[in-house]
Amino acid sequence: MGKATYEDIVKLLTILGGIVAIIEGILFFGGRSAQKYYHPGWIGAIIAIIFGILVLFSVFKPDNPIPYNWIYLIVFGIVIIICGSLIGGILVLIAGILKLIFENMD
């Protein structure tokens, strides 16, 4: 078993964050929102789903629709948090911050 690099950890966090954002957006329509105190409604759920898909596109097809860059990850993470997917947004935001830190260390 090989050693995981920082890029593997960032990709894993980004993929998990995108999937969780999509799942939380879908759960809102089923009446099972993960957040009890804050959710901006069905428009926020749709935006969270769209940005979750964009995050996954940036990981699986880098530079084709969206560049896989730290600034995009941070912005997507903040938008996902604002749109109601707290856990998914935090995972994407952490991935963006880690990518920023590790790119500047090299």
LUMTOR-517499 format. One record per residue: x, y, z of N, C-alpha, C, O in turn; residue number from 1; residue in one letter. Coordinates in Angstrom, 3 decimals, always signed. Atoms other than C-alpha are relative to their C-alpha. Layout:
nx | ny | nz | cax | cay | caz | cx | cy | cz | ox | oy | oz | pos | code
X | Y | Z | X | Y | Z | X | Y | Z | X | Y | Z | NUM | A
...
This chain:
nx | ny | nz | cax | cay | caz | cx | cy | cz | ox | oy | oz | pos | code
+0.847 | -1.171 | +0.000 | +0.000 | +0.000 | +0.000 | +0.895 | +1.238 | +0.000 | +1.795 | +1.370 | +0.829 | 1 | M
-0.826 | -1.181 | +0.149 | +1.461 | +3.310 | -1.081 | -0.374 | +1.100 | +0.972 | -1.404 | +1.059 | +1.645 | 2 | G
+0.221 | -1.146 | -0.869 | +1.729 | +6.517 | +0.801 | -0.904 | +1.015 | -0.700 | -0.705 | +1.311 | -1.878 | 3 | K
+0.897 | -0.998 | +0.571 | -1.045 | +9.053 | +0.233 | +0.692 | +1.358 | -0.019 | +1.259 | +1.789 | +0.985 | 4 | A
-0.569 | -1.332 | +0.095 | +0.166 | +12.402 | -1.013 | -1.050 | +1.029 | +0.401 | -2.222 | +0.700 | +0.581 | 5 | T
+0.952 | -1.047 | -0.376 | -1.410 | +15.700 | -0.100 | -1.039 | +0.193 | -1.097 | -2.187 | +0.531 | -0.808 | 6 | Y
+0.942 | -0.160 | +1.101 | -3.004 | +15.842 | -3.545 | -1.115 | -1.047 | +0.079 | -2.266 | -0.753 | -0.244 | 7 | E
+1.016 | +1.039 | -0.172 | -4.797 | +12.540 | -2.868 | -0.973 | +0.362 | +1.114 | -2.176 | +0.128 | +0.993 | 8 | D
+0.852 | -0.395 | -1.121 | -6.109 | +13.862 | +0.442 | -0.926 | +1.148 | -0.406 | -2.104 | +1.155 | -0.049 | 9 | I
+0.812 | -1.124 | +0.464 | -7.311 | +17.106 | -1.175 | -1.088 | -0.486 | -0.954 | -2.235 | -0.049 | -0.863 | 10 | V
+1.006 | +0.534 | +0.926 | -9.048 | +15.182 | -3.968 | -1.088 | -0.771 | +0.748 | -2.269 | -0.653 | +0.421 | 11 | K
+0.978 | +0.757 | -0.777 | -10.722 | +12.869 | -1.447 | -0.961 | +0.934 | +0.731 | -2.172 | +0.715 | +0.713 | 12 | L
+0.855 | -0.968 | -0.700 | -12.006 | +15.808 | +0.626 | -0.932 | +0.719 | -0.972 | -2.097 | +0.965 | -0.659 | 13 | L
+0.811 | -0.696 | +0.985 | -13.228 | +17.558 | -2.515 | -1.129 | -0.888 | -0.516 | -2.268 | -0.441 | -0.646 | 14 | T
+1.022 | +0.930 | +0.486 | -15.057 | +14.483 | -3.808 | -1.067 | -0.230 | +1.066 | -2.261 | -0.202 | +0.770 | 15 | I
+0.962 | +0.204 | -1.081 | -16.657 | +13.823 | -0.424 | -0.877 | +1.235 | +0.205 | -2.085 | +1.115 | +0.410 | 16 | L
+0.762 | -1.230 | -0.169 | -17.691 | +17.469 | -0.104 | -1.034 | +0.195 | -1.092 | -2.163 | +0.597 | -0.809 | 17 | G
+0.952 | -0.114 | +1.102 | -19.309 | +17.499 | -3.546 | -1.148 | -0.982 | +0.122 | -2.303 | -0.631 | -0.118 | 18 | G
+1.046 | +1.018 | -0.155 | -21.182 | +14.259 | -2.894 | -0.935 | +0.352 | +1.151 | -2.152 | +0.212 | +1.027 | 19 | I
+0.834 | -0.367 | -1.157 | -22.392 | +15.435 | +0.531 | -0.886 | +1.197 | -0.336 | -2.042 | +1.243 | +0.085 | 20 | V
+0.817 | -1.158 | +0.385 | -23.568 | +18.765 | -0.947 | -1.174 | -0.432 | -0.866 | -2.287 | +0.067 | -0.697 | 21 | A
+1.086 | +0.493 | +0.848 | -25.590 | +16.922 | -3.584 | -1.022 | -0.765 | +0.833 | -2.227 | -0.582 | +0.661 | 22 | I
+0.911 | +0.791 | -0.834 | -27.052 | +14.522 | -1.027 | -0.824 | +0.903 | +0.913 | -2.028 | +0.691 | +1.058 | 23 | I
+0.759 | -0.902 | -0.873 | -28.012 | +17.331 | +1.377 | -1.022 | +0.807 | -0.791 | -2.114 | +1.075 | -0.291 | 24 | E
+0.966 | -0.708 | +0.837 | -29.663 | +19.237 | -1.479 | -1.180 | -0.873 | -0.356 | -2.321 | -0.414 | -0.338 | 25 | G
+1.073 | +0.932 | +0.338 | -31.654 | +16.169 | -2.500 | -0.857 | -0.307 | +1.229 | -2.080 | -0.406 | +1.124 | 26 | I
+0.752 | +0.289 | -1.224 | -32.627 | +15.423 | +1.109 | -0.954 | +1.126 | +0.375 | -1.991 | +0.879 | +0.992 | 27 | L
+0.900 | -1.115 | -0.294 | -34.144 | +18.893 | +1.413 | -1.337 | -0.193 | -0.704 | -2.388 | +0.099 | -0.134 | 28 | F
+1.246 | +0.189 | +0.744 | -36.692 | +18.016 | -1.281 | -0.823 | -1.142 | +0.570 | -2.043 | -1.164 | +0.404 | 29 | F
+0.726 | +1.091 | -0.628 | -37.603 | +14.842 | +0.579 | -0.494 | +0.335 | +1.384 | -1.102 | -0.511 | +2.041 | 30 | G
+0.437 | -0.402 | -1.329 | -38.289 | +16.794 | +3.757 | +0.916 | -0.478 | +1.104 | +0.545 | -0.439 | +2.277 | 31 | G
-0.939 | +0.527 | -0.986 | -35.256 | +15.343 | +5.498 | +1.299 | +0.808 | -0.013 | +2.386 | +0.245 | -0.147 | 32 | R
-1.176 | -0.857 | +0.024 | -32.897 | +18.285 | +5.596 | +0.922 | -0.316 | +1.169 | +0.464 | -0.567 | +2.284 | 33 | S
-0.977 | +0.305 | -1.040 | -29.710 | +17.678 | +7.545 | +0.129 | +1.147 | +0.996 | +0.586 | +0.944 | +2.121 | 34 | A
-0.106 | -1.157 | -0.884 | -29.870 | +21.174 | +9.021 | -1.390 | +0.361 | +0.516 | -2.323 | +0.569 | -0.259 | 35 | Q
+1.305 | -0.279 | -0.599 | -32.681 | +21.884 | +11.438 | -0.275 | +1.489 | +0.144 | -1.434 | +1.905 | +0.141 | 36 | K
+0.208 | -1.405 | -0.334 | -32.118 | +25.585 | +12.042 | +0.161 | +0.938 | -1.178 | -0.361 | +2.053 | -1.151 | 37 | Y
-0.244 | -0.912 | +1.115 | -31.003 | +27.012 | +8.718 | -0.028 | -0.762 | -1.313 | +0.702 | -1.737 | -1.489 | 38 | Y
-0.047 | +0.454 | +1.382 | -31.808 | +26.235 | +5.125 | -0.703 | +1.053 | -0.827 | -1.845 | +1.400 | -0.523 | 39 | H
+0.585 | -1.111 | +0.744 | -32.456 | +28.921 | +2.516 | -1.125 | -0.379 | -0.954 | -1.514 | +0.441 | -1.787 | 40 | P
+1.140 | +0.374 | +0.826 | -35.246 | +26.976 | +0.827 | +0.392 | -0.826 | -1.203 | +1.529 | -1.281 | -1.323 | 41 | G
-0.236 | +0.881 | +1.131 | -35.575 | +25.082 | -2.393 | +0.963 | +0.616 | -1.003 | +1.654 | -0.119 | -1.709 | 42 | W
-0.981 | -0.630 | +0.894 | -33.562 | +27.651 | -4.376 | +1.415 | -0.281 | +0.501 | +2.307 | -0.583 | -0.292 | 43 | I
-1.305 | +0.322 | -0.571 | -30.636 | +27.148 | -2.000 | +0.367 | -1.450 | -0.199 | +1.533 | -1.771 | -0.431 | 44 | G
-0.263 | +1.425 | +0.222 | -30.994 | +23.383 | -2.331 | +0.420 | -0.252 | -1.442 | +1.336 | -1.035 | -1.693 | 45 | A
-0.372 | +0.158 | +1.413 | -30.862 | +23.626 | -6.128 | +1.398 | +0.546 | -0.249 | +2.185 | -0.072 | -0.966 | 46 | I
-1.338 | -0.583 | +0.175 | -27.810 | +25.902 | -5.970 | +1.054 | -0.899 | +0.633 | +2.137 | -1.061 | +0.071 | 47 | I
-0.943 | +0.919 | -0.637 | -26.109 | +23.493 | -3.538 | +0.247 | -1.231 | -0.874 | +1.379 | -1.703 | -0.978 | 48 | A
-0.154 | +1.146 | +0.893 | -26.760 | +20.602 | -5.930 | +0.850 | +0.378 | -1.211 | +1.739 | -0.376 | -1.606 | 49 | I
-0.759 | -0.447 | +1.176 | -25.420 | +22.589 | -8.905 | +1.476 | +0.186 | +0.349 | +2.351 | -0.257 | -0.396 | 50 | I
-1.395 | -0.213 | -0.365 | -22.271 | +23.636 | -7.068 | +0.680 | -1.301 | +0.423 | +1.888 | -1.450 | +0.237 | 51 | F
-0.563 | +1.318 | -0.289 | -21.779 | +20.079 | -5.793 | +0.424 | -0.709 | -1.273 | +1.478 | -1.345 | -1.318 | 52 | G
-0.336 | +0.595 | +1.291 | -21.851 | +18.887 | -9.405 | +1.215 | +0.707 | -0.612 | +2.090 | +0.054 | -1.180 | 53 | I
-1.158 | -0.735 | +0.520 | -19.422 | +21.654 | -10.423 | +1.287 | -0.397 | +0.705 | +2.338 | -0.502 | +0.073 | 54 | L
-1.178 | +0.441 | -0.750 | -17.036 | +20.595 | -7.656 | +0.461 | -1.362 | -0.508 | +1.657 | -1.581 | -0.700 | 55 | V
-0.380 | +1.319 | +0.502 | -17.135 | +17.001 | -8.883 | +0.565 | +0.088 | -1.415 | +1.503 | -0.638 | -1.744 | 56 | L
-0.566 | -0.193 | +1.339 | -16.557 | +18.157 | -12.483 | +1.425 | +0.523 | +0.073 | +2.277 | +0.110 | -0.713 | 57 | F
-1.351 | -0.560 | -0.093 | -13.513 | +20.142 | -11.384 | +1.022 | -1.040 | +0.436 | +2.204 | -0.916 | +0.112 | 58 | S
-0.924 | +1.056 | -0.434 | -12.004 | +17.022 | -9.782 | +0.193 | -1.039 | -1.107 | +1.325 | -1.409 | -1.420 | 59 | V
-0.091 | +1.109 | +0.948 | -12.813 | +14.408 | -12.423 | +0.414 | +0.436 | -1.404 | +1.012 | -0.351 | -2.138 | 60 | F
-0.405 | -0.515 | +1.307 | -12.302 | +16.597 | -15.516 | +0.663 | +1.360 | +0.192 | +0.083 | +2.383 | -0.173 | 61 | K
-0.631 | -1.298 | -0.276 | -9.801 | +19.283 | -14.480 | +0.292 | +0.780 | -1.278 | +0.716 | +0.217 | -2.287 | 62 | P
-0.256 | -0.975 | +1.065 | -9.486 | +22.322 | -16.756 | -0.880 | -0.180 | -1.233 | -0.705 | +0.540 | -2.216 | 63 | D
+0.903 | +0.108 | +1.136 | -12.212 | +21.090 | -19.096 | -1.198 | +0.918 | +0.207 | -1.331 | +1.894 | -0.531 | 64 | N
+1.021 | -1.020 | -0.229 | -15.318 | +22.766 | -17.684 | +0.462 | +1.050 | +1.013 | +0.220 | +2.243 | +0.834 | 65 | P
-0.402 | -0.894 | -1.085 | -13.787 | +24.257 | -14.520 | +1.406 | -0.389 | +0.449 | +1.684 | -1.574 | +0.631 | 66 | I
-1.353 | +0.341 | -0.475 | -10.142 | +24.495 | -13.415 | -0.021 | -0.545 | +1.427 | -0.815 | -0.117 | +2.265 | 67 | P
-0.147 | +0.559 | -1.348 | -9.132 | +22.446 | -10.392 | +1.055 | +0.827 | +0.711 | +2.234 | +0.476 | +0.724 | 68 | Y
-0.889 | -0.975 | -0.600 | -7.629 | +25.357 | -8.486 | -0.497 | +0.310 | +1.405 | -1.680 | +0.148 | +1.703 | 69 | N
+0.375 | -0.249 | -1.392 | -7.588 | +26.365 | -4.824 | -1.016 | +1.124 | +0.136 | -1.880 | +1.069 | +1.011 | 70 | W
+0.923 | -1.124 | -0.136 | -9.441 | +29.630 | -5.401 | -1.432 | -0.430 | -0.334 | -2.386 | +0.014 | +0.306 | 71 | I
+1.334 | +0.496 | +0.335 | -12.348 | +27.839 | -7.073 | -0.551 | -0.874 | +1.115 | -1.742 | -0.814 | +1.420 | 72 | Y
+0.467 | +0.855 | -1.093 | -12.515 | +25.305 | -4.258 | -0.462 | +0.826 | +1.192 | -1.479 | +0.512 | +1.810 | 73 | L
+0.380 | -0.855 | -1.128 | -12.622 | +28.033 | -1.614 | -1.325 | +0.724 | -0.294 | -2.207 | +0.783 | +0.563 | 74 | I
+1.236 | -0.704 | +0.366 | -15.315 | +30.003 | -3.471 | -1.182 | -0.972 | -0.028 | -2.256 | -0.659 | +0.486 | 75 | V
+1.073 | +0.995 | +0.035 | -17.372 | +26.848 | -4.140 | -0.383 | -0.442 | +1.407 | -1.564 | -0.628 | +1.699 | 76 | F
+0.284 | +0.393 | -1.376 | -17.045 | +25.845 | -0.482 | -0.844 | +1.040 | +0.726 | -1.785 | +0.692 | +1.440 | 77 | G
+0.758 | -1.071 | -0.652 | -18.316 | +29.220 | +0.717 | -1.424 | +0.062 | -0.549 | -2.377 | +0.216 | +0.215 | 78 | I
+1.342 | -0.042 | +0.591 | -21.231 | +29.205 | -1.743 | -0.833 | -1.189 | +0.467 | -2.021 | -1.039 | +0.751 | 79 | V
+0.730 | +1.184 | -0.453 | -22.183 | +25.656 | -0.740 | -0.429 | +0.156 | +1.452 | -1.529 | -0.258 | +1.817 | 80 | I
+0.379 | -0.244 | -1.394 | -22.136 | +26.648 | +2.940 | -1.171 | +0.973 | +0.077 | -2.118 | +0.744 | +0.829 | 81 | I
+1.073 | -0.994 | -0.014 | -24.323 | +29.694 | +2.264 | -1.308 | -0.594 | -0.507 | -2.383 | -0.232 | -0.030 | 82 | I
+1.211 | +0.587 | +0.593 | -26.755 | +27.601 | +0.199 | -0.577 | -1.125 | +0.824 | -1.574 | -1.720 | +0.416 | 83 | C
+0.662 | +0.919 | -0.904 | -27.421 | +25.241 | +3.058 | +0.636 | -1.351 | +0.199 | +0.119 | -2.147 | +0.983 | 84 | G
-0.660 | +1.281 | -0.211 | -25.024 | +22.304 | +2.798 | +1.255 | +0.245 | +0.820 | +2.345 | +0.410 | +0.273 | 85 | S
-1.094 | -0.372 | -0.889 | -22.837 | +22.943 | +5.808 | +1.150 | -1.001 | -0.044 | +2.306 | -0.600 | -0.179 | 86 | L
-1.059 | +1.010 | -0.064 | -20.919 | +19.652 | +5.936 | +0.755 | -0.074 | -1.326 | +1.985 | -0.095 | -1.339 | 87 | I
-0.647 | +0.056 | +1.313 | -20.247 | +19.484 | +2.187 | +0.834 | +1.240 | -0.275 | +1.936 | +1.144 | -0.815 | 88 | G
-0.738 | -1.244 | +0.208 | -19.196 | +23.130 | +2.073 | +1.259 | +0.072 | +0.828 | +2.289 | +0.552 | +0.354 | 89 | G
-1.192 | -0.019 | -0.861 | -16.813 | +22.753 | +4.988 | +1.070 | -0.933 | -0.551 | +2.254 | -0.597 | -0.527 | 90 | I
-0.977 | +0.925 | +0.579 | -15.171 | +19.722 | +3.361 | +0.682 | +0.610 | -1.225 | +1.898 | +0.492 | -1.376 | 91 | L
-0.570 | -0.640 | +1.185 | -14.678 | +21.614 | +0.086 | +0.879 | +1.178 | +0.406 | +1.944 | +1.386 | -0.175 | 92 | V
-0.795 | -1.136 | -0.477 | -13.441 | +24.696 | +1.956 | +1.324 | -0.453 | +0.601 | +2.359 | +0.161 | +0.346 | 93 | L
-1.242 | +0.542 | -0.571 | -10.894 | +22.644 | +3.917 | +0.918 | -0.501 | -1.110 | +2.132 | -0.301 | -1.051 | 94 | I
-0.807 | +0.473 | +1.124 | -9.744 | +21.021 | +0.671 | +0.659 | +1.172 | -0.729 | +1.830 | +1.092 | -1.101 | 95 | A
-0.571 | -1.179 | +0.659 | -9.258 | +24.457 | -0.920 | +1.110 | +0.638 | +0.811 | +2.128 | +1.052 | +0.257 | 96 | G
-1.035 | -0.592 | -0.861 | -7.302 | +25.769 | +2.065 | +1.243 | -0.886 | +0.024 | +2.365 | -0.381 | -0.022 | 97 | I
-1.156 | +0.907 | +0.028 | -5.095 | +22.652 | +2.131 | +0.738 | +0.085 | -1.330 | +1.968 | +0.062 | -1.361 | 98 | L
-0.639 | -0.130 | +1.316 | -4.458 | +22.966 | -1.606 | +0.797 | +1.299 | -0.084 | +1.893 | +1.317 | -0.644 | 99 | K
-0.720 | -1.271 | -0.033 | -3.475 | +26.611 | -1.112 | +1.287 | -0.124 | +0.808 | +2.344 | +0.320 | +0.361 | 100 | L
-1.170 | +0.138 | -0.878 | -1.096 | +25.757 | +1.742 | +1.065 | -0.862 | -0.648 | +2.237 | -0.488 | -0.680 | 101 | I
-0.983 | +0.924 | +0.548 | +0.545 | +22.803 | +0.021 | +0.588 | +0.472 | -1.321 | +1.740 | +0.156 | -1.619 | 102 | F
-0.571 | -0.534 | +1.238 | +0.950 | +24.555 | -3.338 | +1.048 | +1.061 | +0.285 | +2.030 | +1.181 | -0.448 | 103 | E
-0.969 | -1.044 | -0.337 | +2.764 | +27.432 | -1.656 | +1.227 | -0.557 | +0.703 | +2.260 | +0.109 | +0.761 | 104 | N
-1.156 | +0.607 | -0.654 | +5.049 | +25.040 | +0.243 | +0.972 | -0.603 | -1.013 | +2.168 | -0.709 | -0.744 | 105 | M
-0.870 | +0.627 | +1.005 | +6.372 | +23.414 | -2.942 | +0.858 | +1.000 | -0.713 | +1.642 | +0.630 | -1.586 | 106 | D
